[in-house]
Amino acid sequence: MDRLQAMSVFISVADESGFAAAARKLNMSAPTVTRAISELEERLGARLLHRSTRLLQLTEAGRRYLTDCRRILAEFEEAGLNATGIHSAPRGVVSVTASVPFGRMVLMPIMFDMMDRYPEIQVSFQLYDRIVHLLEEGVDVAVRIAELPDSSFSAVRVGSVRRMLCASPEYLEKHGVPDDPCQLVDHRVIDFVNMAPNGEWNFQSNGSSISYTPQSQLHVNKADVAITAAVAGRGITRVFSYMVTSELAQGKLAAVLENFEMPPIPVHVMHKEAGQTSTRVRAVVDHCVEHLRKHEALQ
């Protein structure tokens, strides 16, 4: 069995969660499917599947290899169709990643629109609260909120977001509006810990940096919890501006200490650049760039 066929068998086994079901789908015998996976694992020198009498699960190497197999077979099919001129519309699987809150609040509606625009593209939408390594984890497109180091990846800047402080108007009316970071010591603070891994809130004034370590009764690790607490009048919190676009527009929250904010953080759309970019990846990148550049949360 050649390698491309073995990849197809592996995808079917993973999708069907079993050798027998994959064999029926492929119209092959179960021993042939089992042998194909064993030969593939031997060739790769890695176990792709955990096998038991009741359960079949992908190993970590198997998950990475499955993503690569889907991409490789899609590119192989696309190359053949392009060569024969059968289609010009992008098609195939494209994996897209972003942080959990950004993906849920900003990127997901853009993906829905893209899927309507390109019905032959299948999206693997992967959201993580960590940095995803595009090459190692087989991801095609990433949206990153960060200053990017020089790399072999292609990146397009689409906007920026602010690290901002906000509180409910009711809280500010009751406790006053701070006009200097040093006054935060007199306020209730909701500490969204993911915004400050070192525990410090950083500000700038006249070109100098100011650090404040919040003394908070409430520490949370999810942005939506911090925002809910702030809307409820529990104090001042610090989040990315895109996270509170709606609350600010509705008057549920108000910005605090805007003149002391650190410089905005750029937002980039990144993709792996390995020779000529495939039609489907280019379509997803261009769609994301187009819509993110005009998104109100990134202005």
Secondary structure, 3 states (H helix, E strand, C coil): CCHHHHHHHHHHHHHHCCHHHHHHHHCCCHHHHHHHHHHHHHHHCCCCEEECCCCEEECHHHHHHHHHHHHHHHHHHHHHHHHHCCCCCCCEEEEEEECHHHHHHHHHHHHHHHHHHCCCEEEEEEECCCCCCHHHHCCCEEEEECCCCCCCCEEEEEEEECEEEEECHHHHHHHCCCCCHHHHHHCCEEEEHHHCCCCCEEEEECCEEEEECCCCCEEECCHHHHHHHHHCCCCEEEEEHHHHHHHHHCCCCEEECHHHCCCCEEEEEEECCCCCCCHHHHHHHHHHHHHHHCCHHHC
